[in-house]
Amino acid sequence: MKKALYGIVVFVIIGFGLYTASNFQKQKFLKICQEESDSLGGIESCVEYHLKLDS
């Protein structure tokens, strides 16, 4: 029982870390794209472009 609980806790921590890292990267690209474009569509396409380029 303790091993199962330990496994769940470890996976939750790792998942939260990956989510935070992904969100941080997206926010960085969002800031860059807001400086380059004024329209919402331009910002969204810029963020998608940077995310595809980075992966």
C-alpha atoms as a printed R data frame, in Angstrom:
   type eleno elety resid chain resno      x      y       z
1  ATOM     1    CA   MET     A     1  0.000  0.000   0.000
2  ATOM     2    CA   LYS     A     2  2.806  2.416   0.865
3  ATOM     3    CA   LYS     A     3  4.551  1.707  -2.438
4  ATOM     4    CA   ALA     A     4  1.414  2.517  -4.399
5  ATOM     5    CA   LEU     A     5  0.919  5.764  -2.485
6  ATOM     6    CA   TYR     A     6  4.579  6.655  -2.950
7  ATOM     7    CA   GLY     A     7  4.305  5.976  -6.694
8  ATOM     8    CA   ILE     A     8  1.233  8.186  -7.020
9  ATOM     9    CA   VAL     A     9  2.906 11.031  -5.123
10 ATOM    10    CA   VAL     A    10  6.030 10.805  -7.292
11 ATOM    11    CA   PHE     A    11  3.996 10.864 -10.522
12 ATOM    12    CA   VAL     A    12  1.957 13.848  -9.297
13 ATOM    13    CA   ILE     A    13  5.128 15.786  -8.467
14 ATOM    14    CA   ILE     A    14  6.730 14.954 -11.822
15 ATOM    15    CA   GLY     A    15  3.515 15.859 -13.681
16 ATOM    16    CA   PHE     A    16  3.242 19.177 -11.869
17 ATOM    17    CA   GLY     A    17  6.876 19.944 -12.695
18 ATOM    18    CA   LEU     A    18  6.358 19.207 -16.390
19 ATOM    19    CA   TYR     A    19  3.197 21.312 -16.469
20 ATOM    20    CA   THR     A    20  4.988 24.235 -14.825
21 ATOM    21    CA   ALA     A    21  7.939 24.026 -17.210
22 ATOM    22    CA   SER     A    22  5.645 23.880 -20.233
23 ATOM    23    CA   ASN     A    23  3.559 26.800 -19.021
24 ATOM    24    CA   PHE     A    24  6.678 28.866 -18.286
25 ATOM    25    CA   GLN     A    25  7.955 28.301 -21.823
26 ATOM    26    CA   LYS     A    26  4.602 29.289 -23.332
27 ATOM    27    CA   GLN     A    27  4.505 32.481 -21.257
28 ATOM    28    CA   LYS     A    28  7.998 33.384 -22.477
29 ATOM    29    CA   PHE     A    29  6.911 32.996 -26.106
30 ATOM    30    CA   LEU     A    30  3.704 34.917 -25.412
31 ATOM    31    CA   LYS     A    31  5.697 37.896 -24.137
32 ATOM    32    CA   ILE     A    32  7.994 37.820 -27.181
33 ATOM    33    CA   CYS     A    33  5.047 37.603 -29.575
34 ATOM    34    CA   GLN     A    34  3.144 40.432 -27.894
35 ATOM    35    CA   GLU     A    35  6.093 42.706 -28.647
36 ATOM    36    CA   GLU     A    36  6.045 41.645 -32.317
37 ATOM    37    CA   SER     A    37  2.307 41.766 -33.046
38 ATOM    38    CA   ASP     A    38 -0.741 43.788 -32.030
39 ATOM    39    CA   SER     A    39 -3.550 41.465 -33.128
40 ATOM    40    CA   LEU     A    40 -4.734 38.432 -31.167
41 ATOM    41    CA   GLY     A    41 -4.521 36.163 -34.224
42 ATOM    42    CA   GLY     A    42 -0.952 37.280 -34.894
43 ATOM    43    CA   ILE     A    43  0.062 36.596 -31.299
44 ATOM    44    CA   GLU     A    44 -1.538 33.121 -31.288
45 ATOM    45    CA   SER     A    45  0.078 32.107 -34.566
46 ATOM    46    CA   CYS     A    46  3.436 33.444 -33.381
47 ATOM    47    CA   VAL     A    47  3.233 31.378 -30.170
48 ATOM    48    CA   GLU     A    48  2.275 28.240 -32.127
49 ATOM    49    CA   TYR     A    49  5.177 28.846 -34.515
50 ATOM    50    CA   HIS     A    50  7.703 29.200 -31.684
51 ATOM    51    CA   LEU     A    51  6.363 26.114 -29.884
52 ATOM    52    CA   LYS     A    52  6.662 24.015 -33.067
53 ATOM    53    CA   LEU     A    53 10.126 25.409 -33.740
54 ATOM    54    CA   ASP     A    54 11.261 24.586 -30.191
55 ATOM    55    CA   SER     A    55 10.049 20.973 -30.197
